Amino acid sequence: MPIRMFETREMIPMLEEAKPANTFLKNLFFSNVVTHETKHVDIDIYQGKRRLAPFVNPNVGSKTVERIGYKTETYEPPQVAPDMVTTAEDLLNRSPGETVYGAMSPDERAAEQITKDMMELDGMITRREEQMCSQALFTGQVQAVGEGVNDTIQYWSQLSAQDQPKEALGAGARWNESTAEVLANLRAWRRKVVQASGIAPTNAILGADAAEALLSNETLLKILDTRRLDEGQLSPEFQADGVVYYGRLKGSGLDLWGYDEWYLDANGDEQPMVPTKSVLLGSPNVRTSMLYGCVVDPVEGSFAAPRVPVSWTQRKDPAGRIVAVKSKPLPVIHQINGFYVADVLA
């Protein structure tokens, strides 16, 4: 058992049993998880058109229509692979009576420690996934920049400004100004999404400053319906830590949410998962995927799984038993017109 405990196939079930971190954006908008047995994945991206089926004479049979607004891109999902020196093996090697651990056996103590180590690494990957989801939703692209990697996967960021599902309000229309038309804005953006994608947004995710601007509007507060919260009707994905339900704004067709979550950027500065001055309109019905590419380890082999833990010993600094968790995640927006982003403050 002490040797097999550190094999990948033994560690995967241990990691799967660990409680995952809360991920609001991923759970709400990227719940379709797809694992691939290849390093590269094909991504279908399309912009649907509201075309009518052509009328034809029965003697003609049918009429061929052009496939439009559809493209396939091939990417290799970027790999994330944090590791750390684990003390799990030390617990196996302690002599009886050296330290009192209660009724747990050395194997049980080691398994508990390695699970804690993997949970910490898994939490780092989970936050990275959530940050990637935020990038995809709010910027139309995912940037993977790190040691030996500098890739950008684009969904709509490369389009012309008029074709992007995004806009910035100008002076006089911003939500912290007395002339703002917040309800009219939300209805117009919702209508744009329905027209462009055929899917009606059901949720609006508000950045912290955008939420404060909306909630300071006395007129809007009077038409903010919070009965879902009062009656306990919120789904599990809406009850994660940091998620705030503001209510349903009558006349907009939207539930309003806040999401208080941050991450540390490459400079060590905290950044919000939801840009503070932005609003995102979307629905879980938009076609998206959370793709995972195949993780290839030179020793353990290939694994088509969201998380692949591996372990080895080394003498170089840091010396000892190393535990790593590898993953190749990529959030994909297939229907790029199914979401809408608005910067509502300067």
One Martini backbone bead per residue (centre of mass of N, CA, C, O) as a GRO file, in nm:
protein
  346
    1MET     BB    1   0.055   0.062  -0.022
    2PRO     BB    2   0.281   0.284   0.001
    3ILE     BB    3   0.341   0.272  -0.309
    4ARG     BB    4   0.051   0.288  -0.447
    5MET     BB    5  -0.052   0.560  -0.328
    6PHE     BB    6   0.138   0.728  -0.559
    7GLU     BB    7  -0.043   0.645  -0.778
    8THR     BB    8  -0.254   0.767  -1.002
    9ARG     BB    9  -0.486   0.546  -0.977
   10GLU     BB   10  -0.504   0.597  -0.662
   11MET     BB   11  -0.547   0.920  -0.652
   12ILE     BB   12  -0.804   0.986  -0.809
   13PRO     BB   13  -1.025   0.892  -0.603
   14MET     BB   14  -0.928   1.081  -0.375
   15LEU     BB   15  -0.987   1.346  -0.535
   16GLU     BB   16  -1.292   1.295  -0.607
   17GLU     BB   17  -1.384   1.299  -0.291
   18ALA     BB   18  -1.331   1.580  -0.283
   19LYS     BB   19  -1.425   1.895  -0.212
   20PRO     BB   20  -1.509   2.140  -0.407
   21ALA     BB   21  -1.499   2.436  -0.522
   22ASN     BB   22  -1.657   2.721  -0.584
   23THR     BB   23  -1.835   2.778  -0.918
   24PHE     BB   24  -2.039   2.989  -1.067
   25LEU     BB   25  -1.972   3.030  -1.371
   26LYS     BB   26  -1.921   2.736  -1.443
   27ASN     BB   27  -2.192   2.611  -1.340
   28LEU     BB   28  -2.386   2.799  -1.508
   29PHE     BB   29  -2.222   2.817  -1.816
   30PHE     BB   30  -2.017   2.526  -1.787
   31SER     BB   31  -2.165   2.223  -1.744
   32ASN     BB   32  -2.042   2.096  -2.007
   33VAL     BB   33  -1.854   1.811  -1.983
   34VAL     BB   34  -1.548   1.738  -2.180
   35THR     BB   35  -1.353   1.463  -2.263
   36HIS     BB   36  -1.030   1.392  -2.405
   37GLU     BB   37  -0.802   1.162  -2.594
   38THR     BB   38  -0.670   1.432  -2.686
   39LYS     BB   39  -0.473   1.714  -2.712
   40HIS     BB   40  -0.669   1.800  -2.927
   41VAL     BB   41  -0.939   2.032  -3.010
   42ASP     BB   42  -1.260   2.086  -3.137
   43ILE     BB   43  -1.415   2.404  -3.225
   44ASP     BB   44  -1.744   2.520  -3.233
   45ILE     BB   45  -1.847   2.821  -3.409
   46TYR     BB   46  -2.155   3.024  -3.400
   47GLN     BB   47  -2.384   3.231  -3.608
   48GLY     BB   48  -2.697   3.260  -3.618
   49LYS     BB   49  -2.970   3.255  -3.850
   50ARG     BB   50  -3.301   3.378  -3.953
   51ARG     BB   51  -3.395   3.145  -4.146
   52LEU     BB   52  -3.592   3.027  -4.401
   53ALA     BB   53  -3.749   2.788  -4.538
   54PRO     BB   54  -3.777   2.678  -4.850
   55PHE     BB   55  -3.969   2.675  -5.119
   56VAL     BB   56  -4.091   2.383  -5.305
   57ASN     BB   57  -4.134   2.177  -5.546
   58PRO     BB   58  -4.209   1.847  -5.535
   59ASN     BB   59  -4.034   1.787  -5.802
   60VAL     BB   60  -3.757   1.889  -5.680
   61GLY     BB   61  -3.749   1.828  -5.343
   62SER     BB   62  -3.477   2.024  -5.284
   63LYS     BB   63  -3.275   2.280  -5.113
   64THR     BB   64  -2.972   2.409  -5.099
   65VAL     BB   65  -2.797   2.531  -4.820
   66GLU     BB   66  -2.595   2.743  -4.667
   67ARG     BB   67  -2.321   2.739  -4.460
   68ILE     BB   68  -2.335   2.968  -4.191
   69GLY     BB   69  -2.168   3.091  -3.920
   70TYR     BB   70  -1.930   2.855  -3.935
   71LYS     BB   71  -1.666   2.722  -3.721
   72THR     BB   72  -1.344   2.546  -3.696
   73GLU     BB   73  -1.127   2.488  -3.423
   74THR     BB   74  -0.785   2.413  -3.323
   75TYR     BB   75  -0.678   2.303  -2.996
   76GLU     BB   76  -0.460   2.322  -2.713
   77PRO     BB   77  -0.502   2.292  -2.409
   78PRO     BB   78  -0.394   2.432  -2.139
   79GLN     BB   79  -0.161   2.365  -1.892
   80VAL     BB   80  -0.204   2.274  -1.551
   81ALA     BB   81   0.072   2.222  -1.281
   82PRO     BB   82   0.073   2.194  -0.971
   83ASP     BB   83   0.313   2.166  -0.698
   84MET     BB   84   0.434   1.966  -0.405
   85VAL     BB   85   0.559   1.898  -0.099
   86THR     BB   86   0.510   1.604   0.073
   87THR     BB   87   0.438   1.435   0.403
   88ALA     BB   88   0.312   1.151   0.370
   89GLU     BB   89   0.563   0.960   0.380
   90ASP     BB   90   0.647   1.022   0.673
   91LEU     BB   91   0.401   0.877   0.806
   92LEU     BB   92   0.497   0.589   0.718
   93ASN     BB   93   0.798   0.615   0.876
   94ARG     BB   94   0.700   0.611   1.149
   95SER     BB   95   0.746   0.512   1.456
   96PRO     BB   96   0.627   0.362   1.710
   97GLY     BB   97   0.552   0.625   1.946
   98GLU     BB   98   0.658   0.902   1.835
   99THR     BB   99   0.349   0.971   1.768
  100VAL     BB  100   0.031   1.077   1.842
  101TYR     BB  101  -0.274   0.973   1.631
  102GLY     BB  102  -0.435   0.757   1.738
  103ALA     BB  103  -0.630   0.521   1.542
  104MET     BB  104  -0.452   0.572   1.307
  105SER     BB  105  -0.293   0.464   1.051
  106PRO     BB  106  -0.033   0.523   0.847
  107ASP     BB  107  -0.201   0.503   0.587
  108GLU     BB  108  -0.427   0.700   0.676
  109ARG     BB  109  -0.246   0.945   0.726
  110ALA     BB  110  -0.129   0.962   0.440
  111ALA     BB  111  -0.398   0.986   0.289
  112GLU     BB  112  -0.488   1.248   0.427
  113GLN     BB  113  -0.246   1.426   0.338
  114ILE     BB  114  -0.262   1.388   0.027
  115THR     BB  115  -0.547   1.502   0.006
  116LYS     BB  116  -0.481   1.785   0.106
  117ASP     BB  117  -0.274   1.850  -0.112
  118MET     BB  118  -0.465   1.806  -0.357
  119MET     BB  119  -0.679   2.015  -0.274
  120GLU     BB  120  -0.497   2.261  -0.302
  121LEU     BB  121  -0.433   2.220  -0.603
  122ASP     BB  122  -0.726   2.206  -0.700
  123GLY     BB  123  -0.803   2.494  -0.611
  124MET     BB  124  -0.614   2.636  -0.813
  125ILE     BB  125  -0.747   2.522  -1.068
  126THR     BB  126  -1.034   2.621  -1.014
  127ARG     BB  127  -0.963   2.922  -1.021
  128ARG     BB  128  -0.857   2.916  -1.308
  129GLU     BB  129  -1.119   2.828  -1.443
  130GLU     BB  130  -1.287   3.073  -1.349
  131GLN     BB  131  -1.105   3.282  -1.490
  132MET     BB  132  -1.151   3.170  -1.776
  133CYS     BB  133  -1.456   3.213  -1.780
  134SER     BB  134  -1.445   3.517  -1.742
  135GLN     BB  135  -1.288   3.582  -1.995
  136ALA     BB  136  -1.484   3.462  -2.202
  137LEU     BB  137  -1.734   3.639  -2.120
  138PHE     BB  138  -1.594   3.947  -2.100
  139THR     BB  139  -1.367   3.918  -2.365
  140GLY     BB  140  -1.377   3.666  -2.582
  141GLN     BB  141  -1.127   3.527  -2.425
  142VAL     BB  142  -0.825   3.319  -2.375
  143GLN     BB  143  -0.546   3.348  -2.161
  144ALA     BB  144  -0.217   3.179  -2.181
  145VAL     BB  145   0.023   3.266  -1.931
  146GLY     BB  146   0.361   3.131  -1.899
  147GLU     BB  147   0.570   2.877  -1.876
  148GLY     BB  148   0.607   2.833  -2.216
  149VAL     BB  149   0.335   3.017  -2.249
  150ASN     BB  150   0.138   3.199  -2.529
  151ASP     BB  151  -0.205   3.210  -2.545
  152THR     BB  152  -0.499   3.270  -2.768
  153ILE     BB  153  -0.850   3.227  -2.733
  154GLN     BB  154  -1.099   3.304  -2.969
  155TYR     BB  155  -1.441   3.422  -3.009
  156TRP     BB  156  -1.499   3.775  -3.023
  157SER     BB  157  -1.245   3.972  -3.005
  158GLN     BB  158  -1.181   3.978  -3.333
  159LEU     BB  159  -1.406   4.147  -3.385
  160SER     BB  160  -1.578   4.389  -3.459
  161ALA     BB  161  -1.733   4.615  -3.266
  162GLN     BB  162  -2.025   4.570  -3.405
  163ASP     BB  163  -2.002   4.235  -3.359
  164GLN     BB  164  -1.991   4.257  -3.067
  165PRO     BB  165  -2.123   4.149  -2.744
  166LYS     BB  166  -2.072   4.478  -2.686
  167GLU     BB  167  -2.075   4.767  -2.452
  168ALA     BB  168  -2.049   5.127  -2.386
  169LEU     BB  169  -2.146   5.368  -2.195
  170GLY     BB  170  -2.223   5.692  -2.202
  171ALA     BB  171  -2.277   5.994  -2.143
  172GLY     BB  172  -2.590   5.991  -1.954
  173ALA     BB  173  -2.612   5.648  -1.933
  174ARG     BB  174  -2.496   5.597  -1.680
  175TRP     BB  175  -2.588   5.446  -1.376
  176ASN     BB  176  -2.479   5.714  -1.198
  177GLU     BB  177  -2.698   5.874  -1.353
  178SER     BB  178  -2.997   6.051  -1.374
  179THR     BB  179  -3.030   5.965  -1.701
  180ALA     BB  180  -3.066   5.680  -1.662
  181GLU     BB  181  -3.176   5.356  -1.839
  182VAL     BB  182  -3.175   5.064  -1.706
  183LEU     BB  183  -3.424   4.904  -1.800
  184ALA     BB  184  -3.386   4.967  -2.101
  185ASN     BB  185  -3.113   4.837  -2.130
  186LEU     BB  186  -3.187   4.544  -2.050
  187ARG     BB  187  -3.402   4.505  -2.269
  188ALA     BB  188  -3.219   4.559  -2.514
  189TRP     BB  189  -3.007   4.336  -2.459
  190ARG     BB  190  -3.199   4.101  -2.454
  191ARG     BB  191  -3.305   4.143  -2.744
  192LYS     BB  192  -3.035   4.104  -2.889
  193VAL     BB  193  -2.992   3.810  -2.807
  194VAL     BB  194  -3.249   3.691  -2.923
  195GLN     BB  195  -3.196   3.783  -3.217
  196ALA     BB  196  -2.899   3.644  -3.247
  197SER     BB  197  -2.976   3.338  -3.096
  198GLY     BB  198  -3.276   3.256  -2.961
  199ILE     BB  199  -3.188   3.332  -2.662
  200ALA     BB  200  -3.295   3.398  -2.341
  201PRO     BB  201  -3.210   3.576  -2.096
  202THR     BB  202  -3.205   3.519  -1.720
  203ASN     BB  203  -2.925   3.662  -1.643
  204ALA     BB  204  -2.754   3.906  -1.426
  205ILE     BB  205  -2.418   4.001  -1.388
  206LEU     BB  206  -2.282   4.202  -1.131
  207GLY     BB  207  -2.082   4.426  -1.054
  208ALA     BB  208  -2.017   4.602  -0.779
  209ASP     BB  209  -2.063   4.893  -0.895
  210ALA     BB  210  -2.316   4.829  -1.060
  211ALA     BB  211  -2.489   4.742  -0.820
  212GLU     BB  212  -2.479   5.006  -0.659
  213ALA     BB  213  -2.612   5.179  -0.875
  214LEU     BB  214  -2.880   5.024  -0.888
  215LEU     BB  215  -2.947   5.021  -0.567
  216SER     BB  216  -2.962   5.354  -0.565
  217ASN     BB  217  -3.232   5.321  -0.720
  218GLU     BB  218  -3.543   5.385  -0.617
  219THR     BB  219  -3.717   5.287  -0.855
  220LEU     BB  220  -3.594   4.996  -0.877
  221LEU     BB  221  -3.649   4.894  -0.586
  222LYS     BB  222  -3.967   4.880  -0.628
  223ILE     BB  223  -3.914   4.640  -0.875
  224LEU     BB  224  -3.775   4.438  -0.675
  225ASP     BB  225  -3.789   4.088  -0.669
  226THR     BB  226  -3.741   3.859  -0.366
  227ARG     BB  227  -3.905   3.583  -0.345
  228ARG     BB  228  -3.699   3.359  -0.406
  229LEU     BB  229  -3.544   3.408  -0.143
  230ASP     BB  230  -3.778   3.395   0.068
  231GLU     BB  231  -3.873   3.089  -0.054
  232GLY     BB  232  -3.628   2.902  -0.134
  233GLN     BB  233  -3.570   2.887  -0.486
  234LEU     BB  234  -3.273   2.828  -0.505
  235SER     BB  235  -3.028   2.700  -0.664
  236PRO     BB  236  -2.726   2.560  -0.597
  237GLU     BB  237  -2.554   2.749  -0.795
  238PHE     BB  238  -2.678   3.009  -0.613
  239GLN     BB  239  -2.521   2.907  -0.315
  240ALA     BB  240  -2.255   3.015  -0.325
  241ASP     BB  241  -1.991   3.159  -0.233
  242GLY     BB  242  -2.047   3.510  -0.306
  243VAL     BB  243  -2.346   3.492  -0.371
  244VAL     BB  244  -2.590   3.736  -0.489
  245TYR     BB  245  -2.934   3.809  -0.449
  246TYR     BB  246  -3.136   4.079  -0.562
  247GLY     BB  247  -3.339   3.997  -0.799
  248ARG     BB  248  -3.631   4.070  -0.987
  249LEU     BB  249  -3.674   4.272  -1.263
  250LYS     BB  250  -3.932   4.423  -1.357
  251GLY     BB  251  -3.948   4.409  -1.716
  252SER     BB  252  -3.672   4.222  -1.792
  253GLY     BB  253  -3.640   3.897  -1.735
  254LEU     BB  254  -3.436   3.925  -1.477
  255ASP     BB  255  -3.185   3.805  -1.279
  256LEU     BB  256  -2.997   3.938  -1.008
  257TRP     BB  257  -2.632   3.932  -0.963
  258GLY     BB  258  -2.368   3.858  -0.740
  259TYR     BB  259  -1.987   3.822  -0.729
  260ASP     BB  260  -1.767   3.753  -0.459
  261GLU     BB  261  -1.463   3.724  -0.631
  262TRP     BB  262  -1.111   3.633  -0.630
  263TYR     BB  263  -0.774   3.689  -0.766
  264LEU     BB  264  -0.438   3.628  -0.839
  265ASP     BB  265  -0.217   3.767  -1.017
  266ALA     BB  266   0.103   3.781  -1.148
  267ASN     BB  267   0.153   4.035  -0.929
  268GLY     BB  268  -0.038   3.977  -0.662
  269ASP     BB  269  -0.314   4.092  -0.741
  270GLU     BB  270  -0.635   4.164  -0.688
  271GLN     BB  271  -0.912   4.023  -0.876
  272PRO     BB  272  -1.210   4.022  -1.020
  273MET     BB  273  -1.423   3.803  -1.170
  274VAL     BB  274  -1.606   4.059  -1.185
  275PRO     BB  275  -1.626   4.334  -1.328
  276THR     BB  276  -1.724   4.615  -1.159
  277LYS     BB  277  -1.853   4.778  -1.440
  278SER     BB  278  -2.017   4.519  -1.519
  279VAL     BB  279  -2.246   4.333  -1.742
  280LEU     BB  280  -2.407   4.008  -1.763
  281LEU     BB  281  -2.579   3.831  -2.015
  282GLY     BB  282  -2.753   3.509  -1.957
  283SER     BB  283  -2.763   3.142  -2.017
  284PRO     BB  284  -2.765   2.796  -1.970
  285ASN     BB  285  -2.867   2.748  -2.284
  286VAL     BB  286  -2.611   2.806  -2.386
  287ARG     BB  287  -2.365   2.694  -2.594
  288THR     BB  288  -2.136   2.508  -2.402
  289SER     BB  289  -1.797   2.424  -2.271
  290MET     BB  290  -1.591   2.194  -2.074
  291LEU     BB  291  -1.277   2.127  -2.164
  292TYR     BB  292  -1.057   1.826  -2.174
  293GLY     BB  293  -0.757   1.736  -2.220
  294CYS     BB  294  -0.508   1.526  -2.262
  295VAL     BB  295  -0.299   1.376  -2.026
  296VAL     BB  296   0.059   1.351  -2.050
  297ASP     BB  297   0.267   1.105  -1.904
  298PRO     BB  298   0.579   0.957  -1.923
  299VAL     BB  299   0.495   0.734  -1.697
  300GLU     BB  300   0.168   0.695  -1.662
  301GLY     BB  301   0.041   0.836  -1.916
  302SER     BB  302  -0.291   0.856  -2.035
  303PHE     BB  303  -0.559   1.109  -1.959
  304ALA     BB  304  -0.922   1.139  -1.957
  305ALA     BB  305  -0.927   1.409  -1.737
  306PRO     BB  306  -0.966   1.678  -1.527
  307ARG     BB  307  -0.777   1.509  -1.321
  308VAL     BB  308  -0.409   1.452  -1.266
  309PRO     BB  309  -0.233   1.272  -1.048
  310VAL     BB  310   0.114   1.298  -0.946
  311SER     BB  311   0.424   1.115  -0.848
  312TRP     BB  312   0.755   1.192  -0.700
  313THR     BB  313   1.103   1.167  -0.662
  314GLN     BB  314   1.361   1.403  -0.541
  315ARG     BB  315   1.686   1.578  -0.499
  316LYS     BB  316   1.620   1.831  -0.584
  317ASP     BB  317   1.523   2.150  -0.560
  318PRO     BB  318   1.290   2.020  -0.411
  319ALA     BB  319   1.311   1.773  -0.186
  320GLY     BB  320   1.122   1.475  -0.242
  321ARG     BB  321   0.786   1.437  -0.236
  322ILE     BB  322   0.589   1.480  -0.524
  323VAL     BB  323   0.284   1.660  -0.589
  324ALA     BB  324   0.061   1.657  -0.871
  325VAL     BB  325  -0.180   1.852  -1.067
  326LYS     BB  326  -0.339   1.789  -1.375
  327SER     BB  327  -0.460   2.010  -1.648
  328LYS     BB  328  -0.685   2.076  -1.957
  329PRO     BB  329  -0.854   2.353  -1.974
  330LEU     BB  330  -1.161   2.476  -2.169
  331PRO     BB  331  -1.362   2.731  -2.222
  332VAL     BB  332  -1.660   2.728  -2.436
  333ILE     BB  333  -1.809   2.937  -2.691
  334HIS     BB  334  -2.033   2.865  -2.938
  335GLN     BB  335  -2.248   3.098  -2.873
  336ILE     BB  336  -2.154   3.424  -2.900
  337ASN     BB  337  -2.466   3.556  -2.890
  338GLY     BB  338  -2.565   3.451  -2.587
  339PHE     BB  339  -2.411   3.705  -2.493
  340TYR     BB  340  -2.376   4.012  -2.279
  341VAL     BB  341  -2.173   4.311  -2.259
  342ALA     BB  342  -2.156   4.583  -2.010
  343ASP     BB  343  -2.041   4.911  -1.962
  344VAL     BB  344  -2.187   5.125  -1.699
  345LEU     BB  345  -1.908   5.261  -1.631
  346ALA     BB  346  -1.617   5.468  -1.621
   0.00000   0.00000   0.00000
